[in-house]
Amino acid sequence: MTEQEQPLTAQVRVVGGDPTPEELAATTAVLQAALDELAGMHRRAHRSPTRWQRESKGLRAPLEPGAWNRWAR
C-alpha cells in the first residue's frame, strides 16, 4: 500500500475510566458516524446547483390550490 491508500486511523484518548475494547469500538463508530453526517451536510450546503435546478428557475411558479378555478371565472 502507498501512503495515499493507507486508511486513516482514529486517535482517541481516554481520560477517565477503563473502557473495554468493545466500548471503545462502539464509541469510535458513533463518533465516526456523526462526523460523516456533518461532512455530508457540509457537502450538500456547498455544492453547486444541478443543471435541472439552474434551468428550472425559468419555469413558471407552481399553481396554488384553487388557482385553476380562479382562472376559469
C-alpha positions in Angstrom: 0.0 0.0 0.0 1.2 3.5 -0.8 0.9 6.4 1.7 -2.2 7.7 -0.1 -4.0 4.3 0.1 -3.5 3.8 3.8 -6.7 4.3 5.8 -6.7 7.0 8.5 -6.7 5.7 12.0 -8.8 7.2 14.7 -6.9 8.8 17.6 -9.0 8.6 20.8 -7.5 9.4 24.1 -9.3 8.0 27.2 -9.0 10.5 30.1 -11.0 8.6 32.7 -12.3 5.1 33.4 -11.3 1.8 32.0 -13.4 1.1 28.9 -13.4 -2.3 27.3 -12.3 -2.8 23.7 -15.9 -3.2 22.7 -16.9 0.1 24.4 -14.0 1.9 22.6 -15.1 0.4 19.3 -18.7 1.5 19.9 -17.7 5.0 20.8 -15.4 5.3 17.8 -18.2 4.1 15.5 -20.7 6.6 16.9 -18.2 9.5 16.6 -17.3 8.4 13.0 -21.0 8.3 12.0 -21.5 11.8 13.5 -18.5 13.2 11.6 -19.6 11.5 8.4 -23.1 13.1 8.8 -21.6 16.5 9.4 -19.3 16.1 6.4 -22.3 15.2 4.2 -24.3 18.2 5.4 -21.3 20.4 4.6 -21.0 19.0 1.1 -24.8 19.5 0.4 -24.6 23.1 1.6 -21.7 23.9 -0.6 -22.4 22.0 -3.8 -23.3 23.9 -7.0 -26.8 23.6 -8.3 -27.6 20.9 -10.8 -28.5 21.7 -14.4 -32.1 21.0 -13.6 -32.1 23.4 -10.7 -30.4 26.1 -12.7 -32.8 25.8 -15.7 -35.9 25.4 -13.6 -35.7 29.0 -12.5 -37.1 30.0 -15.9 -40.2 27.8 -15.4 -43.4 29.4 -14.1 -44.3 29.1 -10.4 -46.4 26.1 -9.3 -50.2 26.6 -9.2 -51.7 27.3 -5.9 -54.6 25.2 -4.6 -57.8 26.6 -6.3 -55.9 28.7 -8.8 -57.4 26.8 -11.7 -60.9 27.7 -10.5 -60.0 31.4 -10.2 -58.6 31.4 -13.7 -61.8 30.0 -15.2 -64.1 32.6 -13.6 
